[in-house]
Amino acid sequence: MRLTVKEIDITPSTPISLAGFAHRDTYTETVYAPILLKMFYFTDDKNQFLLFVADLIWWDDQFVEDMSVKISKDIGIDANNICFHATHNHSGPQTSNKFSKELGILDEGYIKYLYNTILRNTHELLMKIGELVTVKVYKGYSDIGIYRRKKHEGQILMKPNEDIPNDSELTFIAFIGMDESMKGGLIHFACHPTSTDINEISSEFIGACCRKVSNRFNGVPVAFLQGFTGDIRPNLVANGDFFRGTALHMEELGERLAEDVIRIMANPSQRFTNFTLTSSMDSLPLYFDESHDGHPASEMLDEWRSLKLQKFMLNDQLVFLFCNAEMVQSYGLFAKQYGQFVLPVGYSNGMIGYVANDCQLRNGGYEAEQFINYFNLKGKLRAGSEVLIKIQLKKIMEEVHNESDI
């Protein structure tokens, strides 16, 4: 397999509105740290896959569609072989106008700049001959996150809950050249990048982590793939409650995660030398048409959005499952049952909102109900959706095993 990587600074000009926190009510004029776009272009003898990873909160659905069609037409890559992933950074610009302005105001000029920058750099990336690489996968754990739903006086509140384990699995994928040096890396972990709400542009603790790991390996691009983290946030707790940290807290959290990545690289790794790149795109309609008392309201009926599930396989064991939602961790744990190297990745190819499980929908809380107005939805996710989603995930993962038997 060949890999070509490129890293681009996509820091916006200021003043600009930052995305993710409704209580921010002024534009920022300060850049604490740059935000980056990292491009990974995979090829084998027959297939290709282009992965974009950006320090953004999410990608707009229409932007992804337009960009994919344009790249496919100009360069010849099938749109199903292109993925736009965002790290869910809450310290970067808003990228869509489909959400409440409380989550950040879209700057059309920045979106036009982003479109042109991606197109130009994609052309340049694909003109290069990629490095022949093999893959080493390291597994371990990090304790920087915590489950964020807790029952208090009959209500589900956003509070730290140590009684429910969070998905703390940490994966590092190292792409190794023929000279045994690292040519690029991917960190996979699930934790909201909400360690601070300072009104300054940055790539959050994720950027701090990637910078340290990259610097450890001669500056090669290292990107972060955000897992199914809808109900996990940084373990910044005082007196039983979460607090928003400072830039120092953000740096310390990134440092801890980077140290965890470097630590697990001392563990035995799984090495892959044979690759057959395959990808596919599936979709499932999800209905957001229930009122908070659990009954459908007639004026809400048939309010649905398409959950897109993109599967990308480096081989029959190493599988990425990208989706365009804020999936809660239970779906990620379900997908991981189908293989040691199955990596569920949210915030990809657009955004439809939070996808809670049925228990959470019954109990309420932010991920089930309170987010609805921010995402301009008419109602909460329909009860019974969990079964449909898991059936679809099971179908996709069983196809992986069927393909490996061919």
TORTORTOR-681007 format. One record per residue (C-alpha): residue in one letter; residue number from 0; x, y, z. Coordinates in steps of 0.05 Angstrom, whole numbers, padded with zeros to 5 digits, m for minus. Each point is the difference from the previous one (the first is absolute). Layout:
<rec res="a" n="NUM" u="X" v="Y" w="Z"/>
...
This chain:
<rec res="m" n="0" u="00000" v="00000" w="00000"/>
<rec res="r" n="1" u="00023" v="00071" w="m00014"/>
<rec res="l" n="2" u="m00016" v="00060" w="00043"/>
<rec res="t" n="3" u="00006" v="00073" w="m00015"/>
<rec res="v" n="4" u="m00010" v="00050" w="00057"/>
<rec res="k" n="5" u="m00006" v="00075" w="00003"/>
<rec res="e" n="6" u="m00013" v="00050" w="00056"/>
<rec res="i" n="7" u="m00030" v="00069" w="m00013"/>
<rec res="d" n="8" u="m00013" v="00059" w="00045"/>
<rec res="i" n="9" u="m00074" v="00020" w="m00006"/>
<rec res="t" n="10" u="m00002" v="00051" w="00057"/>
<rec res="p" n="11" u="m00052" v="00052" w="m00017"/>
<rec res="s" n="12" u="00011" v="00075" w="00000"/>
<rec res="t" n="13" u="m00029" v="00037" w="00059"/>
<rec res="p" n="14" u="m00049" v="00024" w="00024"/>
<rec res="i" n="15" u="m00042" v="m00063" w="m00007"/>
<rec res="s" n="16" u="m00054" v="m00037" w="00039"/>
<rec res="l" n="17" u="00022" v="m00064" w="00033"/>
<rec res="a" n="18" u="m00045" v="m00062" w="00000"/>
<rec res="g" n="19" u="m00026" v="m00045" w="00054"/>
<rec res="f" n="20" u="m00017" v="00040" w="00063"/>
<rec res="a" n="21" u="m00066" v="00038" w="00003"/>
<rec res="h" n="22" u="00026" v="00048" w="00054"/>
<rec res="r" n="23" u="00053" v="00030" w="m00045"/>
<rec res="d" n="24" u="m00032" v="00065" w="m00025"/>
<rec res="t" n="25" u="00059" v="00037" w="m00030"/>
<rec res="y" n="26" u="00046" v="m00012" w="m00060"/>
<rec res="t" n="27" u="00071" v="m00019" w="00016"/>
<rec res="e" n="28" u="00060" v="00041" w="m00023"/>
<rec res="t" n="29" u="00052" v="m00046" w="00031"/>
<rec res="v" n="30" u="00037" v="m00062" w="m00025"/>
<rec res="y" n="31" u="00028" v="m00042" w="00056"/>
<rec res="a" n="32" u="00022" v="m00056" w="m00047"/>
<rec res="p" n="33" u="m00011" v="m00015" w="m00074"/>
<rec res="i" n="34" u="m00052" v="m00049" w="m00026"/>
<rec res="l" n="35" u="00022" v="m00049" w="m00052"/>
<rec res="l" n="36" u="m00025" v="m00044" w="m00057"/>
<rec res="k" n="37" u="00035" v="m00067" w="m00008"/>
<rec res="m" n="38" u="m00007" v="m00040" w="m00064"/>
<rec res="f" n="39" u="00014" v="m00075" w="m00006"/>
<rec res="y" n="40" u="m00002" v="m00030" w="m00070"/>
<rec res="f" n="41" u="00001" v="m00077" w="m00001"/>
<rec res="t" n="42" u="00011" v="m00041" w="m00063"/>
<rec res="d" n="43" u="00012" v="m00072" w="m00018"/>
<rec res="d" n="44" u="00004" v="m00034" w="m00068"/>
<rec res="k" n="45" u="m00074" v="00011" w="m00014"/>
<rec res="n" n="46" u="m00032" v="00047" w="00051"/>
<rec res="q" n="47" u="00008" v="00067" w="00033"/>
<rec res="f" n="48" u="m00028" v="00037" w="00061"/>
<rec res="l" n="49" u="00006" v="00073" w="00019"/>
<rec res="l" n="50" u="m00008" v="00019" w="00073"/>
<rec res="f" n="51" u="m00005" v="00072" w="00023"/>
<rec res="v" n="52" u="00007" v="00014" w="00075"/>
<rec res="a" n="53" u="m00012" v="00072" w="00024"/>
<rec res="d" n="54" u="00001" v="00036" w="00067"/>
<rec res="l" n="55" u="m00073" v="00020" w="m00010"/>
<rec res="i" n="56" u="m00064" v="m00013" w="00038"/>
<rec res="w" n="57" u="m00031" v="m00037" w="m00059"/>
<rec res="w" n="58" u="m00009" v="00005" w="m00075"/>
<rec res="d" n="59" u="m00063" v="00026" w="m00033"/>
<rec res="d" n="60" u="m00038" v="m00053" w="m00038"/>
<rec res="q" n="61" u="m00007" v="00041" w="m00064"/>
<rec res="f" n="62" u="00073" v="00021" w="00002"/>
<rec res="v" n="63" u="00021" v="m00073" w="00004"/>
<rec res="e" n="64" u="m00045" v="m00019" w="m00058"/>
<rec res="d" n="65" u="00023" v="00058" w="m00044"/>
<rec res="m" n="66" u="00073" v="m00012" w="00017"/>
<rec res="s" n="67" u="m00003" v="m00075" w="m00012"/>
<rec res="v" n="68" u="m00035" v="00009" w="m00067"/>
<rec res="k" n="69" u="00052" v="00052" w="m00021"/>
<rec res="i" n="70" u="00059" v="m00043" w="00020"/>
<rec res="s" n="71" u="m00031" v="m00061" w="m00033"/>
<rec res="k" n="72" u="m00012" v="00037" w="m00065"/>
<rec res="d" n="73" u="00067" v="00035" w="m00003"/>
<rec res="i" n="74" u="00045" v="m00055" w="00026"/>
<rec res="g" n="75" u="m00038" v="m00065" w="m00011"/>
<rec res="i" n="76" u="m00007" v="m00025" w="00071"/>
<rec res="d" n="77" u="m00068" v="m00032" w="00014"/>
<rec res="a" n="78" u="m00039" v="00042" w="00050"/>
<rec res="n" n="79" u="m00008" v="m00062" w="00044"/>
<rec res="n" n="80" u="00076" v="m00001" w="00007"/>
<rec res="i" n="81" u="00003" v="00070" w="00030"/>
<rec res="c" n="82" u="m00011" v="00016" w="00073"/>
<rec res="f" n="83" u="m00003" v="00066" w="00037"/>
<rec res="h" n="84" u="00012" v="m00008" w="00074"/>
<rec res="a" n="85" u="m00002" v="00055" w="00053"/>
<rec res="t" n="86" u="00031" v="m00008" w="00069"/>
<rec res="h" n="87" u="m00060" v="00036" w="00030"/>
<rec res="n" n="88" u="00043" v="00059" w="00022"/>
<rec res="h" n="89" u="m00041" v="00052" w="00039"/>
<rec res="s" n="90" u="00054" v="00053" w="m00009"/>
<rec res="g" n="91" u="m00005" v="00008" w="m00076"/>
<rec res="p" n="92" u="m00048" v="00034" w="m00048"/>
<rec res="q" n="93" u="m00071" v="m00022" w="m00015"/>
<rec res="t" n="94" u="m00004" v="m00037" w="m00067"/>
<rec res="s" n="95" u="m00076" v="m00005" w="m00011"/>
<rec res="n" n="96" u="m00062" v="00045" w="00002"/>
<rec res="k" n="97" u="m00047" v="m00058" w="00015"/>
<rec res="f" n="98" u="00006" v="00007" w="00075"/>
<rec res="s" n="99" u="m00020" v="00053" w="00051"/>
<rec res="k" n="100" u="00043" v="00063" w="m00003"/>
<rec res="e" n="101" u="00012" v="m00011" w="00074"/>
<rec res="l" n="102" u="00049" v="m00054" w="m00021"/>
<rec res="g" n="103" u="00039" v="00050" w="m00042"/>
<rec res="i" n="104" u="m00014" v="00044" w="m00060"/>
<rec res="l" n="105" u="00023" v="m00024" w="m00068"/>
<rec res="d" n="106" u="00052" v="00042" w="m00038"/>
<rec res="e" n="107" u="m00013" v="m00011" w="m00074"/>
<rec res="g" n="108" u="00068" v="00028" w="m00018"/>
<rec res="y" n="109" u="00034" v="m00053" w="00043"/>
<rec res="i" n="110" u="m00040" v="m00056" w="m00033"/>
<rec res="k" n="111" u="00020" v="00025" w="m00069"/>
<rec res="y" n="112" u="00072" v="00003" w="00022"/>
<rec res="l" n="113" u="m00006" v="m00071" w="00028"/>
<rec res="y" n="114" u="m00030" v="m00026" w="m00065"/>
<rec res="n" n="115" u="00055" v="00030" w="m00044"/>
<rec res="t" n="116" u="00056" v="m00021" w="00048"/>
<rec res="i" n="117" u="m00024" v="m00072" w="00001"/>
<rec res="l" n="118" u="m00007" v="m00004" w="m00075"/>
<rec res="r" n="119" u="00069" v="00030" w="m00014"/>
<rec res="n" n="120" u="00036" v="m00043" w="00051"/>
<rec res="t" n="121" u="m00036" v="m00063" w="m00023"/>
<rec res="h" n="122" u="00026" v="00011" w="m00070"/>
<rec res="e" n="123" u="00070" v="00010" w="00028"/>
<rec res="l" n="124" u="m00004" v="m00060" w="00046"/>
<rec res="l" n="125" u="m00020" v="m00048" w="m00055"/>
<rec res="m" n="126" u="00057" v="00022" w="m00046"/>
<rec res="k" n="127" u="00049" v="m00030" w="00050"/>
<rec res="i" n="128" u="00022" v="m00073" w="00001"/>
<rec res="g" n="129" u="m00018" v="m00029" w="00068"/>
<rec res="e" n="130" u="00046" v="m00036" w="00047"/>
<rec res="l" n="131" u="m00004" v="m00075" w="00004"/>
<rec res="v" n="132" u="m00023" v="m00015" w="00071"/>
<rec res="t" n="133" u="m00020" v="m00055" w="00047"/>
<rec res="v" n="134" u="m00042" v="00012" w="00062"/>
<rec res="k" n="135" u="00012" v="m00010" w="00074"/>
<rec res="v" n="136" u="m00060" v="00004" w="00046"/>
<rec res="y" n="137" u="00010" v="00013" w="00075"/>
<rec res="k" n="138" u="m00056" v="m00009" w="00051"/>
<rec res="g" n="139" u="m00007" v="00026" w="00070"/>
<rec res="y" n="140" u="m00041" v="00047" w="00044"/>
<rec res="s" n="141" u="m00005" v="00072" w="00024"/>
<rec res="d" n="142" u="m00037" v="00028" w="00060"/>
<rec res="i" n="143" u="m00010" v="00071" w="m00024"/>
<rec res="g" n="144" u="m00075" v="m00009" w="m00014"/>
<rec res="i" n="145" u="m00060" v="m00016" w="00043"/>
<rec res="y" n="146" u="m00074" v="m00017" w="m00011"/>
<rec res="r" n="147" u="m00040" v="00064" w="00005"/>
<rec res="r" n="148" u="m00072" v="m00021" w="00016"/>
<rec res="k" n="149" u="m00023" v="m00007" w="00073"/>
<rec res="k" n="150" u="m00068" v="m00006" w="00032"/>
<rec res="h" n="151" u="m00012" v="00053" w="00053"/>
<rec res="e" n="152" u="m00067" v="00014" w="00034"/>
<rec res="g" n="153" u="m00037" v="m00039" w="m00054"/>
<rec res="q" n="154" u="00034" v="00035" w="m00059"/>
<rec res="i" n="155" u="00058" v="m00017" w="m00045"/>
<rec res="l" n="156" u="00051" v="00055" w="00006"/>
<rec res="m" n="157" u="00067" v="00012" w="m00033"/>
<rec res="k" n="158" u="00043" v="m00022" w="00059"/>
<rec res="p" n="159" u="00060" v="m00046" w="00007"/>
<rec res="n" n="160" u="m00022" v="m00072" w="00011"/>
<rec res="e" n="161" u="00054" v="m00049" w="00021"/>
<rec res="d" n="162" u="m00050" v="m00055" w="00009"/>
<rec res="i" n="163" u="m00008" v="m00009" w="m00075"/>
<rec res="p" n="164" u="00067" v="m00017" w="m00034"/>
<rec res="n" n="165" u="00017" v="00041" w="m00060"/>
<rec res="d" n="166" u="00032" v="m00027" w="m00063"/>
<rec res="s" n="167" u="00072" v="00014" w="00018"/>
<rec res="e" n="168" u="00033" v="m00042" w="m00055"/>
<rec res="l" n="169" u="00057" v="00037" w="m00035"/>
<rec res="t" n="170" u="00026" v="m00023" w="m00068"/>
<rec res="f" n="171" u="00060" v="00026" w="m00038"/>
<rec res="i" n="172" u="00011" v="m00018" w="m00073"/>
<rec res="a" n="173" u="00071" v="00012" w="m00024"/>
<rec res="f" n="174" u="00015" v="m00002" w="m00074"/>
<rec res="i" n="175" u="00071" v="m00027" w="m00008"/>
<rec res="g" n="176" u="00043" v="00012" w="m00061"/>
<rec res="m" n="177" u="00050" v="m00049" w="m00031"/>
<rec res="d" n="178" u="00055" v="00033" w="00041"/>
<rec res="e" n="179" u="m00040" v="m00017" w="00063"/>
<rec res="s" n="180" u="m00013" v="00074" w="00016"/>
<rec res="m" n="181" u="m00070" v="00025" w="00013"/>
<rec res="k" n="182" u="m00033" v="00038" w="m00059"/>
<rec res="g" n="183" u="m00065" v="00018" w="00035"/>
<rec res="g" n="184" u="m00045" v="m00019" w="00057"/>
<rec res="l" n="185" u="m00073" v="m00004" w="00021"/>
<rec res="i" n="186" u="m00024" v="00005" w="00072"/>
<rec res="h" n="187" u="m00069" v="m00029" w="00015"/>
<rec res="f" n="188" u="m00034" v="00018" w="00065"/>
<rec res="a" n="189" u="m00068" v="00022" w="00025"/>
<rec res="c" n="190" u="m00003" v="00065" w="00041"/>
<rec res="h" n="191" u="m00035" v="00066" w="m00013"/>
<rec res="p" n="192" u="00051" v="00056" w="m00013"/>
<rec res="t" n="193" u="m00032" v="00047" w="00050"/>
<rec res="s" n="194" u="00055" v="00009" w="00051"/>
<rec res="t" n="195" u="m00006" v="00076" w="m00005"/>
<rec res="d" n="196" u="m00048" v="00053" w="m00025"/>
<rec res="i" n="197" u="00049" v="00057" w="m00007"/>
<rec res="n" n="198" u="m00019" v="00043" w="m00059"/>
<rec res="e" n="199" u="00064" v="m00013" w="m00039"/>
<rec res="i" n="200" u="00013" v="m00042" w="m00062"/>
<rec res="s" n="201" u="00036" v="m00065" w="00015"/>
<rec res="s" n="202" u="m00002" v="m00074" w="m00017"/>
<rec res="e" n="203" u="m00017" v="m00017" w="00073"/>
<rec res="f" n="204" u="00035" v="m00055" w="00039"/>
<rec res="i" n="205" u="m00002" v="m00042" w="m00064"/>
<rec res="g" n="206" u="00047" v="00047" w="m00035"/>
<rec res="a" n="207" u="00047" v="00003" w="00059"/>
<rec res="c" n="208" u="00002" v="m00076" w="00001"/>
<rec res="c" n="209" u="00012" v="m00007" w="m00074"/>
<rec res="r" n="210" u="00056" v="00052" w="00001"/>
<rec res="k" n="211" u="00038" v="m00036" w="00055"/>
<rec res="v" n="212" u="m00006" v="m00068" w="m00033"/>
<rec res="s" n="213" u="00019" v="00030" w="m00068"/>
<rec res="n" n="214" u="00061" v="00034" w="00030"/>
<rec res="r" n="215" u="00022" v="m00066" w="00031"/>
<rec res="f" n="216" u="00004" v="m00029" w="m00071"/>
<rec res="n" n="217" u="00035" v="00055" w="m00040"/>
<rec res="g" n="218" u="m00063" v="00040" w="m00014"/>
<rec res="v" n="219" u="m00038" v="m00051" w="m00042"/>
<rec res="p" n="220" u="m00075" v="00016" w="m00004"/>
<rec res="v" n="221" u="m00040" v="m00032" w="00057"/>
<rec res="a" n="222" u="m00075" v="00007" w="m00003"/>
<rec res="f" n="223" u="m00055" v="m00014" w="00051"/>
<rec res="l" n="224" u="m00062" v="m00042" w="m00016"/>
<rec res="q" n="225" u="m00056" v="00016" w="00048"/>
<rec res="g" n="226" u="m00037" v="m00062" w="00025"/>
<rec res="f" n="227" u="m00073" v="m00006" w="00020"/>
<rec res="t" n="228" u="00004" v="00051" w="00056"/>
<rec res="g" n="229" u="m00070" v="00028" w="00006"/>
<rec res="d" n="230" u="m00002" v="m00013" w="00075"/>
<rec res="i" n="231" u="00074" v="00006" w="00019"/>
<rec res="r" n="232" u="00037" v="00064" w="00018"/>
<rec res="p" n="233" u="00066" v="00019" w="00032"/>
<rec res="n" n="234" u="00009" v="m00021" w="00072"/>
<rec res="l" n="235" u="00007" v="00070" w="00027"/>
<rec res="v" n="236" u="m00039" v="m00003" w="00065"/>
<rec res="a" n="237" u="m00003" v="00040" w="00064"/>
<rec res="n" n="238" u="m00048" v="m00011" w="00058"/>
<rec res="g" n="239" u="m00040" v="m00051" w="m00040"/>
<rec res="d" n="240" u="m00012" v="00045" w="m00060"/>
<rec res="f" n="241" u="00033" v="00013" w="m00066"/>
<rec res="f" n="242" u="00038" v="00064" w="m00011"/>
<rec res="r" n="243" u="00026" v="00034" w="m00063"/>
<rec res="g" n="244" u="00074" v="00006" w="00003"/>
<rec res="t" n="245" u="00051" v="00051" w="m00022"/>
<rec res="a" n="246" u="00049" v="m00005" w="m00057"/>
<rec res="l" n="247" u="00047" v="m00032" w="00050"/>
<rec res="h" n="248" u="m00051" v="m00055" w="00015"/>
<rec res="m" n="249" u="m00007" v="m00011" w="m00074"/>
<rec res="e" n="250" u="00075" v="m00007" w="m00010"/>
<rec res="e" n="251" u="00007" v="m00046" w="00060"/>
<rec res="l" n="252" u="m00056" v="m00045" w="m00026"/>
<rec res="g" n="253" u="00032" v="m00004" w="m00068"/>
<rec res="e" n="254" u="00067" v="m00016" w="00032"/>
<rec res="r" n="255" u="m00031" v="m00057" w="00040"/>
<rec res="l" n="256" u="m00032" v="m00030" w="m00061"/>
<rec res="a" n="257" u="00065" v="00006" w="m00040"/>
<rec res="e" n="258" u="00037" v="m00034" w="00056"/>
<rec res="d" n="259" u="m00051" v="m00056" w="m00001"/>
<rec res="v" n="260" u="00010" v="m00008" w="m00075"/>
<rec res="i" n="261" u="00076" v="m00003" w="00007"/>
<rec res="r" n="262" u="m00008" v="m00047" w="00060"/>
<rec res="i" n="263" u="m00042" v="m00051" w="m00038"/>
<rec res="m" n="264" u="00052" v="00000" w="m00056"/>
<rec res="a" n="265" u="00044" v="m00039" w="00049"/>
<rec res="n" n="266" u="m00053" v="m00055" w="m00002"/>
<rec res="p" n="267" u="00003" v="m00056" w="m00052"/>
<rec res="s" n="268" u="m00032" v="00022" w="m00065"/>
<rec res="q" n="269" u="m00040" v="m00034" w="m00054"/>
<rec res="r" n="270" u="00036" v="00008" w="m00067"/>
<rec res="f" n="271" u="m00037" v="m00002" w="m00066"/>
<rec res="t" n="272" u="00038" v="m00008" w="m00065"/>
<rec res="n" n="273" u="m00056" v="m00022" w="m00048"/>
<rec res="f" n="274" u="m00054" v="00048" w="m00021"/>
<rec res="t" n="275" u="m00062" v="00000" w="m00044"/>
<rec res="l" n="276" u="m00034" v="00067" w="00004"/>
<rec res="t" n="277" u="m00076" v="m00002" w="m00002"/>
<rec res="s" n="278" u="m00054" v="00050" w="00018"/>
<rec res="s" n="279" u="m00075" v="00006" w="m00002"/>
<rec res="m" n="280" u="m00055" v="00048" w="00021"/>
<rec res="d" n="281" u="m00065" v="m00019" w="00034"/>
<rec res="s" n="282" u="m00056" v="00043" w="00027"/>
<rec res="l" n="283" u="m00057" v="m00008" w="00049"/>
<rec res="p" n="284" u="m00058" v="00050" w="00010"/>
<rec res="l" n="285" u="m00006" v="00022" w="00072"/>
<rec res="y" n="286" u="m00065" v="00034" w="00021"/>
<rec res="f" n="287" u="00003" v="00059" w="00048"/>
<rec res="d" n="288" u="m00075" v="00007" w="00011"/>
<rec res="e" n="289" u="m00017" v="m00015" w="00072"/>
<rec res="s" n="290" u="m00020" v="00051" w="00052"/>
<rec res="h" n="291" u="00034" v="m00002" w="00068"/>
<rec res="d" n="292" u="m00056" v="m00042" w="00030"/>
<rec res="g" n="293" u="00015" v="m00055" w="m00050"/>
<rec res="h" n="294" u="m00061" v="00009" w="m00044"/>
<rec res="p" n="295" u="00005" v="00019" w="m00074"/>
<rec res="a" n="296" u="m00030" v="00068" w="m00015"/>
<rec res="s" n="297" u="m00039" v="00005" w="m00065"/>
<rec res="e" n="298" u="00037" v="00062" w="m00024"/>
<rec res="m" n="299" u="00067" v="m00034" w="00012"/>
<rec res="l" n="300" u="m00012" v="m00064" w="m00038"/>
<rec res="d" n="301" u="00052" v="m00022" w="m00051"/>
<rec res="e" n="302" u="00054" v="00047" w="00024"/>
<rec res="w" n="303" u="00059" v="m00043" w="m00019"/>
<rec res="r" n="304" u="00074" v="00005" w="m00015"/>
<rec res="s" n="305" u="00044" v="m00051" w="m00033"/>
<rec res="l" n="306" u="00053" v="m00034" w="00043"/>
<rec res="k" n="307" u="00058" v="m00012" w="m00048"/>
<rec res="l" n="308" u="00046" v="m00058" w="00016"/>
<rec res="q" n="309" u="00064" v="m00003" w="m00041"/>
<rec res="k" n="310" u="00043" v="m00062" w="00007"/>
<rec res="f" n="311" u="00074" v="00004" w="m00019"/>
<rec res="m" n="312" u="00043" v="m00063" w="00005"/>
<rec res="l" n="313" u="00076" v="m00002" w="m00006"/>
<rec res="n" n="314" u="m00008" v="m00075" w="00002"/>
<rec res="d" n="315" u="m00049" v="m00051" w="00029"/>
<rec res="q" n="316" u="00020" v="00017" w="00071"/>
<rec res="l" n="317" u="00014" v="00074" w="00003"/>
<rec res="v" n="318" u="m00067" v="00034" w="m00010"/>
<rec res="f" n="319" u="m00022" v="00073" w="00007"/>
<rec res="l" n="320" u="m00074" v="00014" w="00008"/>
<rec res="f" n="321" u="m00015" v="00074" w="m00012"/>
<rec res="c" n="322" u="m00068" v="00032" w="00014"/>
<rec res="n" n="323" u="m00031" v="00070" w="m00002"/>
<rec res="a" n="324" u="m00025" v="00005" w="00071"/>
<rec res="e" n="325" u="00016" v="00010" w="00073"/>
<rec res="m" n="326" u="m00007" v="m00074" w="00018"/>
<rec res="v" n="327" u="m00001" v="m00019" w="00073"/>
<rec res="q" n="328" u="00053" v="m00050" w="00023"/>
<rec res="s" n="329" u="m00045" v="m00061" w="00004"/>
<rec res="y" n="330" u="m00003" v="m00003" w="m00076"/>
<rec res="g" n="331" u="00075" v="00002" w="m00005"/>
<rec res="l" n="332" u="00007" v="m00056" w="00051"/>
<rec res="f" n="333" u="m00051" v="m00040" w="m00041"/>
<rec res="a" n="334" u="00040" v="00009" w="m00064"/>
<rec res="k" n="335" u="00065" v="m00019" w="00034"/>
<rec res="q" n="336" u="m00028" v="m00068" w="00017"/>
<rec res="y" n="337" u="00011" v="m00019" w="m00073"/>
<rec res="g" n="338" u="00075" v="00005" w="00001"/>
<rec res="q" n="339" u="00060" v="00023" w="00040"/>
<rec res="f" n="340" u="00018" v="00051" w="m00053"/>
<rec res="v" n="341" u="m00069" v="00028" w="m00015"/>
<rec res="l" n="342" u="00002" v="00075" w="00011"/>
<rec res="p" n="343" u="m00066" v="00038" w="00004"/>
<rec res="v" n="344" u="00009" v="00074" w="m00019"/>
<rec res="g" n="345" u="m00053" v="00054" w="00008"/>
<rec res="y" n="346" u="m00005" v="00071" w="m00028"/>
<rec res="s" n="347" u="00014" v="m00021" w="m00072"/>
<rec res="n" n="348" u="m00032" v="00020" w="m00066"/>
<rec res="g" n="349" u="m00049" v="00049" w="00032"/>
<rec res="m" n="350" u="m00040" v="00004" w="00064"/>
<rec res="i" n="351" u="m00072" v="m00019" w="00018"/>
<rec res="g" n="352" u="00004" v="00008" w="00076"/>
<rec res="y" n="353" u="00004" v="m00044" w="00061"/>
<rec res="v" n="354" u="m00020" v="m00073" w="m00006"/>
<rec res="a" n="355" u="m00017" v="m00026" w="00069"/>
<rec res="n" n="356" u="m00018" v="m00072" w="00018"/>
<rec res="d" n="357" u="m00070" v="m00020" w="00020"/>
<rec res="c" n="358" u="00015" v="00001" w="00075"/>
<rec res="q" n="359" u="00026" v="00071" w="m00005"/>
<rec res="l" n="360" u="m00061" v="00021" w="m00041"/>
<rec res="r" n="361" u="m00045" v="m00025" w="00055"/>
<rec res="n" n="362" u="00039" v="00034" w="00055"/>
<rec res="g" n="363" u="00010" v="00067" w="m00035"/>
<rec res="g" n="364" u="00060" v="00046" w="00009"/>
<rec res="y" n="365" u="00041" v="00041" w="m00049"/>
<rec res="e" n="366" u="00017" v="m00055" w="m00050"/>
<rec res="a" n="367" u="m00073" v="m00021" w="m00005"/>
<rec res="e" n="368" u="m00040" v="00065" w="00005"/>
<rec res="q" n="369" u="00037" v="00064" w="00018"/>
<rec res="f" n="370" u="00043" v="00002" w="m00063"/>
<rec res="i" n="371" u="m00060" v="00001" w="m00046"/>
<rec res="n" n="372" u="m00010" v="00075" w="m00008"/>
<rec res="y" n="373" u="00074" v="00013" w="m00012"/>
<rec res="f" n="374" u="m00003" v="m00050" w="m00058"/>
<rec res="n" n="375" u="m00065" v="00028" w="m00028"/>
<rec res="l" n="376" u="m00037" v="m00065" w="00008"/>
<rec res="k" n="377" u="m00075" v="m00004" w="00010"/>
<rec res="g" n="378" u="00001" v="m00057" w="00050"/>
<rec res="k" n="379" u="00041" v="m00053" w="00035"/>
<rec res="l" n="380" u="00025" v="m00064" w="m00032"/>
<rec res="r" n="381" u="m00055" v="m00051" w="m00008"/>
<rec res="a" n="382" u="m00001" v="m00056" w="00051"/>
<rec res="g" n="383" u="00023" v="m00066" w="m00030"/>
<rec res="s" n="384" u="00054" v="00033" w="m00042"/>
<rec res="e" n="385" u="00055" v="m00037" w="00039"/>
<rec res="v" n="386" u="m00023" v="m00067" w="m00027"/>
<rec res="l" n="387" u="00000" v="00025" w="m00072"/>
<rec res="i" n="388" u="00069" v="00031" w="00007"/>
<rec res="k" n="389" u="00030" v="m00063" w="00030"/>
<rec res="i" n="390" u="m00032" v="m00043" w="m00055"/>
<rec res="q" n="391" u="00034" v="00045" w="m00051"/>
<rec res="l" n="392" u="00067" v="m00001" w="00036"/>
<rec res="k" n="393" u="m00005" v="m00076" w="00005"/>
<rec res="k" n="394" u="m00015" v="m00005" w="m00074"/>
<rec res="i" n="395" u="00060" v="00043" w="m00018"/>
<rec res="m" n="396" u="00047" v="m00038" w="00045"/>
<rec res="e" n="397" u="m00024" v="m00068" w="m00024"/>
<rec res="e" n="398" u="00015" v="00024" w="m00071"/>
<rec res="v" n="399" u="00072" v="00011" w="00024"/>
<rec res="h" n="400" u="00005" v="m00073" w="00020"/>
<rec res="n" n="401" u="m00033" v="m00023" w="m00064"/>
<rec res="e" n="402" u="00049" v="00040" w="m00041"/>
<rec res="s" n="403" u="00058" v="m00030" w="00038"/>
<rec res="d" n="404" u="m00024" v="m00070" w="m00018"/>
<rec res="i" n="405" u="00000" v="00013" w="m00075"/>
